[in-house]
Amino acid sequence: MSFETISVVGLGYIGLPTAAMFASRKKKVIGVDVNQHAVDTINQGKIHIVEPELDKLVHAAFEYGYLKATLTPEPADAFLIAVPTPFLPCNEGEIPTPDLSYIEAASKAIAPVLKKGDLVILESTSPVGATEQMACWLAEVRSDLTFPQTHGEDADINIAHCPERVLPGHVVRELVENDRVVGGLTPKCSQRSVDLYQTFVQGECVITNARTAEMTKLTENSCRDVQIAFANELSIICDKLDIDVWELISLANRHPRINILQPGPGVGGHCIAVDPWFIVSEMPVEAKIIHTARKVNDSKPGWVVDKTKMAIADFLQENTNKTAKEVKIACYGLAFKPDIGDLRESPAMQIVKEIASFHTGNVIAVEPNIQQLSSSLEKVELQSFDVAKSTSDIHVMLVDHKEFKAESLNSPYLVDTKGIW
């Protein structure tokens, strides 16, 4: 059965580019989102998120009539669910538990419009077993249809998991070029999913089962998290031993089988800072290294804040005519990674918020990839690099944007978490 109409539920950083990509291949795409602003913006041929090249794709798809957005699901041949999977509320020190309520809501929203022969793919990064749970939610609503968990290859509805594996800032290109891991609840579910993705995916679509596909995404990001934790822990050790950690890493990496990553202020973004917890919450006893890495990376922003407090103390000791309220602090970078404006789970944002909460003087931020600050940074002033460099007393380097790499800054009161100055 061909896929002439495709529905993408969740029009965020993954859903909207995916919808636009299918539409660019002249498929009719119905985007679904609960956000009225997002729906209205897309239906004007515009985008509500920041991602290079995406605006042109969406505009063309809308203009040629291949893409529309709606608040309510409509019938389609394939449904891709790309909604958030955040954490349930928990106390400090507790292991976060994934919140599947968005997936449940999306499943129950599309269930009434499902028909025999439809394909449902969960793209949301999920704990192991979430795709099977989604199938159960669908079956609860549509007892008139059959599903793979009870009817196998003869089911009316095919279900699979295919996690996104793209890098913010390069989503449009990587959606096409990257390999995809496709895990169906049955071989037929997998193959039909491959047929759908090959509409635009040029990378290889590798087939496995749903649970392995779910664990693949979690494993990729957990591996990265562990590697970053090693670098971050090394930076703390070297700071106490008065060793330049960046020189140390460059020397160690000259060994042909060593490739240590670069330390930073922590770990951010919607994947690496989140996904390892899905493994830890399900296997808290067994996931010892993964859990430790999470704790190391989550503690790094606090270490940076402490270093900033020490820099303030050093400055006041050398400038006895000044008070803390007269000390101006400049923070360079707010995004969770270089050269984008994505602030999700950003350790830099966390650090700047904490500095602004305790410091009685002025705090300014330099972030070349955004136009204005969020309301959560109401005490912080957005300024240019030149203003920050010339007027600030304490300098905190948090994100190695290309604009910062092109500059130089020499100050005895510099907290450089990226080693570029």
Secondary structure as UniProt FT lines:
FT   STRAND          5..9
FT   TURN            13..14
FT   HELIX           15..24
FT   TURN            25..26
FT   STRAND          28..32
FT   HELIX           36..42
FT   TURN            43..45
FT   TURN            52..53
FT   HELIX           54..63
FT   TURN            64..65
FT   STRAND          67..70
FT   STRAND          78..81
FT   TURN            92..93
FT   HELIX           101..110
FT   HELIX           111..113
FT   TURN            116..117
FT   STRAND          119..122
FT   TURN            128..129
FT   HELIX           130..141
FT   TURN            143..144
FT   HELIX           148..151
FT   HELIX           152..154
FT   STRAND          158..161
FT   TURN            168..169
FT   HELIX           171..177
FT   STRAND          180..184
FT   HELIX           187..197
FT   TURN            198..200
FT   STRAND          205..209
FT   HELIX           210..241
FT   HELIX           245..252
FT   TURN            253..254
FT   TURN            256..257
FT   TURN            272..274
FT   HELIX           275..282
FT   TURN            284..286
FT   HELIX           288..318
FT   TURN            320..321
FT   HELIX           324..326
FT   STRAND          329..332
FT   TURN            338..339
FT   TURN            344..345
FT   HELIX           347..358
FT   STRAND          363..366
FT   TURN            368..369
FT   HELIX           375..377
FT   TURN            378..379
FT   STRAND          380..382
FT   HELIX           385..391
FT   STRAND          394..397
FT   HELIX           402..405
FT   TURN            412..413
FT   STRAND          414..416
//
